[in-house]
Amino acid sequence: MNRWKLLIPILMLALLIVACGPAVDNSVAGEAAAAANDAANDNDAATAPAGLEVRAGSEDTTASGIPVGFTADGYPFLGDPNAPVIMEEFSDFQCPYCYRFHTETLPSLLENQIANGELTLVFYDFPLTNIHPQANTAHLAARCAAEEGAIAFWNMHDALFNNLAEWNGQGNAADLFAGYARELGLDMEAYTSCMASNRYADAVVAATNVGVDQGINSTPSFLLNGSLLAGAQPLQVFNDAISQVMSGEALAANDPAGAQPQAPLAAPTPATISNDYAASLGDPNAKVTIVEYTDYQCPFCQRHVAQTFPQLLSQMIETGRVQYILKDFPLESIHPEARRAALAARCAGEQDAYWEMHASLFGSQQQWSGQGSQADTVFAALAQDLGLDLGDFNQCLSENRYDSDIQGNLNEGAQLGVRGTPAFFINGYPITGAQPYDLFDYAIGLAEEGTLAEAYTQEPQEAQPTAAPSGPQDVPLDNAIFSIGDPNAPVVIVEYTDFQCPYCSRHFQQTFPQILSNFVETGQVRYVFKDFPLVSIHPQAVAASEAARCANDQDAYLAMHDTLFARQGEWSGRSNVTEIFTGFAAELNLDTDAFAECLTSNKYEAAVMADLEEGSQLGVRGTPAFFINGYLLSGAQPYSVFEQAINDLSAQ
């Protein structure tokens, strides 16, 4: 067998992995135990909800008699909150496919399933700001309108979609939105004040993260009682899906057996990439060109720079084998300072210091990440450390001199299918994620031989790579940080968790207490905890995992575990988590000096990341993820799924 055939599984995995970006697969992956699978099919995505929890006093009725209001979490809904089917829509006001759903499909749903009480629509913000630059402002406009009630929200919602052609791509979009607000009779003083204050910026990000945690990565996407339906599908598809969910069936798209990604049977056409880039290194006439799309705030890009890029530089670039081109792809929806960092690098490039600033930005990522407008101060300090002319650098930054160039890279990357960072094209062929040097070494060798395209093909009779294991996995238990229950219990549940994940929090609040009292404390289940921080969307998750481990040094793992989830809202998204976690330790009567020393030294960072790597190898793609006697079950499943699986497995 040729060596390129050995590379097929690696390259295909590289194509399937999305590292740092708004795409985390949190669907049910792989087969669970027979009992768990049956229970999931009966009770998970297709189970009728108990009804929306509605914010008190928010309910109203449209002129056509349809109930509207806000959920307890603040998201607008349209329809009877007790409808048997809840359809959660993740939408982008600037997305043409969302517009298609609004104009072609929603009117029929309003007249039929929503009007007759079968369906309720809940709207979530999901602006794809990397390709729709006015989308975020549009979502803020809808949020500001919502201050005057649910009807005002839906009126603005309709105005934004109905007038998309007018404001799409316009620099004065905010002025146009103000005009819509005026036409709708909103309190203009309140609306203008709301928009000027950027009051709902964090709320829009939070809504986006709800979708990200559910595996949403495009718009429009819909969850029907938790079952995914993606895209602006024809009306009949929605009608069939709603009927299917109402009858208690799971949608076909949620069938793990039908969702296995397949390797392409033909080589992909190499991407054509423009010469508009941030910087380059190496011989322009080299046989191999690597184009990287990067995000300076992305931890996986940082890993690539720290672990793989130095070897590429010394062994490939400086030896003349590779020209390396860098392009910007700041994922602003989850990395709000990334675009400014890209601008800082380009401004340094005016003084022939691009790569020096590139290294400084990644080296100091923790200092400026999350600092908002104060990040510019850090960038200026880095420029000063590099001996740059600070006046010229600051002027370049203040003028946003290269903003259109950065946007051009973003648009190009999106058109090429880039969804996360880092993303690479080797002679036009894609590789995604922070891959090891050996993968680049193999791929570059194949590119030099002219056989790289063959590595993306696979003989039909060869085994297809799968997204998740199809049978029970041998999950290591000896390295687990903590477990509760009888070590000899007939059923072992291993949970891979992310302390910053809202769905892990839901599991902790709603399902875990019942498992604990009914199965762990009765000796039927041993419950094992492992870490799986999704650092691309939850930047404080690793520190939280380390905090729990540091508390474990003082026999307080479970107490810290419970505190981190119970008070997630106090620390999630904050830059001073070390201080907050140390405060939690004090409340738990721990030795705070020892705890703080443990936390600041990153004593357990390697152990946390080892759990993450282990989970990835076992097929974990999102959180929470569980192995029940080795069978993978993903997502914040209802208690009934665990109950039936545990009872059936105990009887085996």
URWO-V208225 format. One record per backbone hydrogen bond with DSSP energy under -1.0 kcal/mol. NH is the residue of the N-H (numbers start at 1). CO is the residue of the C=O. Records with the same first field share a line. If there is no record, write none. Layout:
BEGIN
NH=CO / CO
END
This chain:
BEGIN
11=7
12=8
13=9
14=10
15=11
16=12
17=13
20=421
23=21
37=33
38=34
39=35
40=36
41=37
42=38
43=39
44=40
47=44
52=81
55=70
58=55
60=68
62=66
65=62
68=60
69=77
71=75
72=53
74=71
77=69
78=121
79=67
83=80
85=118
87=120
88=223
89=122
90=221
91=124
95=92
99=95
100=96
101=97
102=98
103=99
104=100
105=101
106=101
109=105
110=106
111=107
112=108
114=109
116=112
117=114
118=113
119=113
120=85
121=78
122=87
123=76
124=89
126=91
129=127
131=128
132=128
135=132
138=134
139=135
140=136
141=137
142=138
143=139
144=140
145=141
146=142
147=144
148=145
149=146
153=149
154=150
155=151
156=152
157=153
158=154
159=155
160=156
161=157
162=158
163=159
164=161
166=163
167=163
168=164
170=167
173=170
176=172
177=173
178=174
179=175
180=176
181=177
182=178
183=179
184=180
185=182
186=181
188=186
191=187
192=188
193=189
194=190
195=191
196=192
197=193
199=194
201=198
204=200
205=201
206=202
207=203
208=204
209=205
210=206
211=207
212=208
213=209
214=211
215=212
216=211
221=90
222=229
223=88
224=227
225=86
227=224
229=222
231=220
233=231
238=234
239=235
240=236
241=237
242=238
243=239
244=240
245=241
246=242
247=243
248=245
249=244
254=251
255=252
258=255
259=256
271=428
278=326
279=326
281=324
286=283
288=321
290=323
291=425
292=325
293=423
294=327
298=295
302=298
303=299
304=300
305=301
306=302
307=303
308=304
309=304
312=308
313=309
314=310
315=311
316=312
317=312
318=313
320=317
321=316
322=316
323=288
324=281
325=290
326=279
327=292
329=294
332=330
334=331
335=331
338=335
341=337
342=338
343=339
344=340
345=341
346=342
347=343
348=344
349=345
351=348
352=349
353=348
357=353
358=354
359=355
360=356
361=357
362=358
363=359
364=360
365=362
367=364
368=364
369=365
371=368
374=371
375=372
376=373
378=374
379=375
380=376
381=377
382=378
383=379
384=380
385=381
386=382
387=384
388=383
393=389
394=390
395=391
396=392
397=393
398=394
399=395
400=397
401=396
403=400
406=402
407=403
408=404
409=405
410=406
411=407
412=408
413=409
414=410
415=411
416=412
417=414
418=413
421=20
423=293
424=431
425=291
426=429
427=289
429=426
431=424
433=422
435=433
440=436
441=437
442=438
443=439
444=440
445=441
446=442
447=443
448=444
449=445
451=446
455=452
456=453
457=454
462=459
473=630
475=473
480=477
484=527
489=486
491=524
493=526
494=627
495=528
496=625
497=530
501=498
505=501
506=502
507=503
508=504
509=505
510=506
511=507
512=507
515=511
516=512
517=513
518=514
519=515
520=515
521=516
523=520
524=519
525=519
526=491
527=484
528=493
529=482
530=495
532=497
535=533
537=534
538=534
541=538
544=540
545=541
546=542
547=543
548=544
549=545
550=546
551=547
552=548
553=549
554=551
555=552
556=551
560=556
561=557
562=558
563=559
564=560
565=561
566=562
567=563
568=565
570=567
572=568
574=571
580=576
581=577
582=578
583=579
584=580
585=581
586=582
587=583
588=584
589=586
590=585
592=590
595=591
596=592
597=593
598=594
599=595
600=596
601=597
602=599
603=598
605=602
608=604
609=605
610=606
611=607
612=608
613=609
614=610
615=611
616=612
617=613
618=614
619=616
620=615
625=496
626=633
627=494
628=631
629=492
631=628
633=626
635=624
637=635
641=638
642=638
643=639
644=640
645=641
646=642
647=643
648=644
649=645
650=646
651=647
END
